[in-house]
Amino acid sequence: MDFFAKEDVLGLANLLLDSKSEYSFQVISNELIVTKYEKSDIIEKVINTQEGYFYHYVHMQNQVERMIEKEALLRLPSEQRISLALFQIVTKFGESTGKQHISRFPKQISKGMIAQYTSMNPNTITNVIQKLEEEEIIHPLRRTIHVDMSKLEMKLKEML
């Protein structure tokens, strides 16, 4: 499981002509714009465009790097794993609150999704979030969660 955002590309991992690309995804925002291409058209572009091979190579390197980061995340102790996952999610998808170092956690991402992403039990997620609240790193506000990114980053550095 992973989270993708605007401008992310899915489906370039398997460009063998006779192979099937099987992806399933869940939209967690209010809108989604998908551009779907035929595999043969993509292969033709990659082969016939001067930068096509390079683009595909860079894309695959980014995918491998993403997988390595995810594997490293899954090897961490639970509190560190959840804190790092929250940091990564807020960095990529969080919204500014106008206050320095404070970001709004995306409402669309639930504790259950964080549990799936980190391969943890939802109860463990809840316990760690409560601990982060006690440390004043996370501030629940109505139906949103605000995260002090500087405090969370300092906590992660202390954990390493």
Buried (B, 14 or more C-beta within 10 A) or exposed (E): EEBEEEEEEEEBEEBEEEEEEEEEEEEBEEEEEEEEEEBEEBBEBBEEEEEBEEBBEEBEEEBEEEEEEBEEBEEBEBBBBBBBBBBBBBEEBBEEBEEEEBBBBBEEBEBEBBBEBBEBEBEBBBBBBEBBEEEEBBBEEEEEBBBBBEBBBEBBEEEE
